[in-house]
């Protein structure tokens, strides 16, 4: 038996249009799943390979998870769900997160929408005895002087993973998390595309390299698979040793 065979399973990856989320979506697709993704743009053609997006074979829907009324009203094109991956993410630079708007914008996407989306699909996941994977960040485990909202929201996501893991176990839902380190995406371009900044971070990573969306996909699929059937409320760190 192949424990990473998701044939016959339906997966939704929120934020699956680019970056880590897209890597996770493609990982599940390659292993037989029917994969739906949510993004913010009107149609799949609005994304490009240069941005780290490959939407071929994925079912796309435009859903603004920060618009909670719209999220609540949205009717998905399916009536069952086996895996929910929450990989939505937002960050503000230039000290903008110290202002109310920046703080609120980051919190709405990075933590408030995570709870609302999980609740929206709780019944489907319970029926399927399914799994939730909440993508947080190692920033939720340490200080981030330039991005207080990002760090706080990711710390909250780690805590929410524990709480839902405890609360929803009785409903047959496994809830776990994934905390990536430095992975080249649109959100991290300010570092990964700056040679000096990138070199400084790489010196603090024992493996001396950045991670990839494909590697994050491996971790996410493990958490959603039967291989992790006794793992609950845990956030798996995948950072090349950065937090050591």
Secondary structure as UniProt FT lines:
FT   TURN            3..4
FT   TURN            7..8
FT   STRAND          10..14
FT   TURN            15..17
FT   HELIX           19..30
FT   TURN            31..32
FT   STRAND          34..39
FT   HELIX           44..46
FT   HELIX           49..51
FT   TURN            56..57
FT   STRAND          59..62
FT   TURN            65..66
FT   HELIX           68..73
FT   STRAND          83..86
FT   TURN            94..95
FT   HELIX           96..98
FT   HELIX           100..107
FT   HELIX           108..112
FT   HELIX           113..120
FT   HELIX           122..128
FT   STRAND          131..135
FT   HELIX           138..141
FT   TURN            145..146
FT   HELIX           148..167
FT   HELIX           169..171
FT   STRAND          174..180
FT   TURN            186..188
FT   HELIX           189..192
FT   HELIX           195..202
FT   TURN            203..204
FT   TURN            206..207
FT   HELIX           213..224
FT   HELIX           226..228
FT   TURN            229..230
FT   STRAND          235..238
FT   TURN            240..243
//
